[in-house]
Amino acid sequence: MRIFESGLQPERTLLAWRRTCLVLALGVAVSIRFGAITDPLMAVLIGVPTLALVGGAYAFTSIRYHRATRALMDNPTAAISGGKAVAAVTLTALLIGLAALVFVVSQSAVLAGWL
C-alpha cells in the first residue's frame, strides 16, 4: 500500500506555512512602523525579536519539509508529526497580540485620565 505521492501534500504544507510566516512578518513590520510613531524603543524591543522568531519559523518550514519528504520517500506509510512550527507561529501571534494590547492600552485616553 503506497500512501505517499511526491509532489502533493508536503509541498502544499510548505507553501501554506510560508504564506503564514510572510503574513506574520508583514503584520510585525506594520506594527513596528506604526508603533515607532509613539514609542520607538518599545516598537524595536518587541518587533525585532518577533521578526527574528518569524524568520526562524520560515527557515524551519524548509528544514521540516526536507525531513518529511525524505522520511516519506524511505517509508511511504510513515506518519510525520511535530509541533515546533505550530508552536513558533503561535508564539509569534501571541507576541503580536500582546504588543498590540500594550500599544492600545498605552495610548488609551481613558487610561491617561486615570493616571
C-alpha positions as CSV (number, residue, x, y, z in Angstrom):
1,M,0.0,0.0,0.0
2,R,1.5,3.3,-1.1
3,I,0.1,6.4,0.7
4,F,2.8,9.0,-0.1
5,E,2.8,10.6,-3.6
6,S,5.6,13.0,-4.1
7,G,4.5,16.5,-5.2
8,L,1.3,16.6,-3.3
9,Q,0.9,17.1,0.5
10,P,4.4,18.2,1.6
11,E,4.7,21.0,-0.9
12,R,1.2,22.3,-0.1
13,T,2.1,22.3,3.5
14,L,5.4,24.1,2.9
15,L,3.7,26.8,0.9
16,A,0.9,27.2,3.5
17,W,3.5,27.7,6.3
18,R,5.5,30.1,4.2
19,R,2.4,32.2,3.5
20,T,1.6,32.2,7.2
21,C,5.1,33.3,8.1
22,L,5.1,36.0,5.4
23,V,1.8,37.4,6.7
24,L,3.1,37.4,10.2
25,A,6.2,39.2,9.2
26,L,4.2,41.8,7.4
27,G,2.0,42.3,10.5
28,V,5.1,42.7,12.7
29,A,6.6,45.2,10.2
30,V,3.5,47.3,10.1
31,S,3.3,47.1,13.9
32,I,6.9,48.3,14.2
33,R,6.2,51.1,11.7
34,F,3.1,52.4,13.5
35,G,4.4,51.7,17.0
36,A,7.6,53.7,16.3
37,I,5.5,56.8,15.8
38,T,4.5,56.8,19.5
39,D,7.2,54.8,21.2
40,P,10.2,53.8,19.0
41,L,12.1,52.0,21.8
42,M,9.1,49.7,22.6
43,A,8.5,49.1,18.9
44,V,12.1,47.9,18.4
45,L,12.2,45.9,21.6
46,I,9.1,44.0,20.7
47,G,9.3,44.0,17.0
48,V,12.9,42.9,16.3
49,P,12.8,39.7,18.4
50,T,9.4,38.9,16.9
51,L,10.7,39.3,13.4
52,A,13.6,37.0,14.3
53,L,11.1,34.4,15.5
54,V,9.1,34.7,12.3
55,G,12.3,34.3,10.3
56,G,13.2,31.2,12.3
57,A,9.8,29.7,11.7
58,Y,10.2,30.4,7.9
59,A,13.5,28.7,7.8
60,F,12.3,25.8,10.0
61,T,9.5,25.2,7.4
62,S,12.0,24.4,4.8
63,I,14.0,22.1,7.1
64,R,10.8,20.3,8.1
65,Y,9.7,19.9,4.5
66,H,13.0,18.3,3.5
67,R,13.0,16.0,6.5
68,A,9.4,15.0,6.0
69,T,9.9,14.3,2.3
70,R,13.0,12.2,3.0
71,A,11.1,10.2,5.6
72,L,8.2,9.6,3.3
73,M,10.4,8.6,0.5
74,D,12.0,6.0,2.8
75,N,8.8,4.8,4.3
76,P,5.6,5.9,2.3
77,T,3.3,5.0,5.2
78,A,5.3,7.0,7.8
79,A,3.4,9.5,10.0
80,I,5.3,12.7,10.2
81,S,4.4,14.8,13.2
82,G,6.0,17.7,15.1
83,G,4.7,20.7,16.9
84,K,7.7,23.1,16.7
85,A,6.4,25.1,13.7
86,V,3.0,25.3,15.2
87,A,4.5,26.5,18.5
88,A,6.7,29.1,16.8
89,V,3.8,30.6,14.8
90,T,1.5,30.5,17.9
91,L,4.2,32.3,20.0
92,T,4.7,34.9,17.3
93,A,0.9,35.5,17.0
94,L,0.8,35.8,20.8
95,L,3.6,38.3,20.8
96,I,1.9,40.4,18.1
97,G,-1.3,40.4,20.1
98,L,0.5,41.4,23.4
99,A,2.3,44.1,21.6
100,A,-1.0,45.4,20.1
101,L,-2.6,45.3,23.6
102,V,0.3,47.2,25.1
103,F,0.1,49.8,22.3
104,V,-3.6,50.3,22.7
105,V,-3.6,50.5,26.5
106,S,-0.6,52.9,26.5
107,Q,-2.4,55.2,24.0
108,S,-5.8,55.0,25.7
109,A,-7.2,58.4,26.7
110,V,-9.3,56.7,29.4
111,L,-6.1,55.3,31.0
112,A,-4.4,58.6,30.7
113,G,-7.2,60.3,32.5
114,W,-6.9,57.8,35.4
115,L,-3.2,58.4,35.8
